[in-house]
Amino acid sequence: MTQSPALLAGRYRLRDPLGNGGMGRVWLARDEVLHRDVAIKEVDLPAGLSLAEREELRTRTLREARTTARLSHPNVVQIYDVLGVEDRPWIVMEYVRSRSLQQILVDEGALAPVRAAEIGLAVLHALNAAHAAGVLHRDIKPGNVLIADDGRVVLTDFGLATFDGGKSSVTRPGLVWGSPEYVAPERAKHGVSSVEADLWSLGATLYAAVEGVSPYARSTAMASLTALATERPPASGHAGPLKPAIAGLLRKDPRARLRSGEVERILLRVVNGESRTRGRLLPRQRGAGPDVSPREATELELATGEPASYALPEAPLPEKVVEPEPAVPPESAEHEESRPGPSRRAWLLVTAVILALGLFAATVVLLADDNRPDGSAQSPRPAASREESAPTVVASASVPADFRVVPPAGWTFYQEPGRFRMFVPLGWEVRHEGTATSIHEPNGPKIITVDRWPAPPEGSLAAAQARNQAWTSGIANPPDQYTLVRLEQVSYFTQGLDWEYTWASRENGATRTISRWFIDTGYCYAVSVSMPAYDFVGKTSYFQLIMGAFKPPATAG
């Protein structure tokens, strides 16, 4: 490394080295224009690159640093400026008076699980903000987690960050960016950077926080990478209630790895000192993965309240039902998942809208519809509205003899006389507003909604097609980022159809909804299931269970 200039770009006066970060040295400097201390990272490009490769990498590093500078989050070190000086990038950052988590582990030893969970939550929130902006960190480790003197936790050193969609010609065997002890298996093997790889590194950092050392710490980088490729993740002996989160994050198969929202729920329980969890009985079809032992699966189930890998038995359907093919959802930036509340926006009053519907030509009047929390909308012609009521909790109820269907474990019979009968998960919250009943997962994003309104004269399919066209064209106010997946007829009661689409929830990010519409006794019913898009794959049996046991008044007795 060459001798660094005392005055950088005529503005930043370098003072003292703060230490070595990933791919470079970090300096304490003084901003002579704004009269404040800053930290400046001098990026050291890998040796052995050609001149063309060095220039390409330098240019890309500057571009990606500018992209990272868009981030503004209390748990992310702010980037102020990006410079190209002496043929290398220099990144000007917020100076945080702090110690790194790595230094704390060296000075004081491993942390208690609760303190590790607090730090992990802050890092997770920083990652959520970065991923939402399309930025991957790629070097999460204790040395890049700073604990400020005032207690603030910040994630720093996005010098290895890459902007989603970016490409680089600088690829060569044996060149591993980042710290081998904290690099995800798929990244070490294939060079794949992803949200899931960042989460794996978070898991390794949490492991180090409670054990004092990385799960794959070995005497050399090659030994660490070899262990990563050939050995199962070691069990943590001091993680306590954090163990399910660490085990779930360190799964080698990124498809089976815990998602951001699942990790957050576990960490929050640890921070809040909850020794028992409320059962969240929605089954998980996304398997626990081949590298998860039955014991680990049980621990994860206790922590999240969800079964680790099994499918609900499918209830018999009234008639043959066309079910959606499982689809791999688009990559989503997993926002902080919190308890969903009503997310309703007033629809624009739209009158006399003529829509071309292919085989159908219908005039549809959309009267001040309200978006539901699950993205579905109130009927165009609502029946007499009911006042919104306080939530009630689903309790266990016996199944009537004439129902002839038995609910699976964790579910129970539920009815609203004169409206419908069905199975719902125990402990979920029931809310009423207008013509709709919505059943919410407690402290979770999943929602079941049942709505009904007088049957439209043009038929249920034409009405659904008209609403889809209005949402797609923007004539009516659709759910945010509405995208149609399919809208097709199915064999279910009269005029049955399935309408499946994705949209963006303010509370839970990318969301997928499937809604079954049909006509019975002069009413159009819409039974909808909504959940995060990443969790929707494989949930068709869940939807079948609901529809297979659903009975409107004509068949409800």
Secondary structure, DSSP 8 states (H G I E B T S, - for coil): -----SEETTTEEEEEEEEEETTEEEEEEEETTTTEEEEEEEE---TT--HHHHHHHHHHHHHHHHHHTT---TTB--EEEEEEETTEEEEEEE---EEEHHHHHHHH----HHHHHHHHHHHHHHHHHHHHTTEE----SGGGEEEETTS-EEE--GGG-EETT---S---TT---S-GGG--HHHHHH----HHHHHHHHHHHHHHHHHSS-TT--SSHHHHHHHHHHS-----SS-GGGHHHHHHHT-SSTTTS--HHHHHHHHHHHHTT-SS---------S---TT--HHHHHHHHHHHSS-SS--------SS--------------------------B---EEEEEEEETTEEEEEEE-S-BB-TTS-B--SS--S-------EE-------GGG-----TTEEEEEETTTEEEEEETT-EEEEETTEEEEE-TTSS-EEEEEEEE--TT-HHHHHHHHHHHHHHTSS--STT-EEEEEEE--SSEEEEEEEEEEEETTTEEEEEEEEEEEETTEEEEEEEEEEGGGTTT-HHHHHHHHHH-B-HHHH-
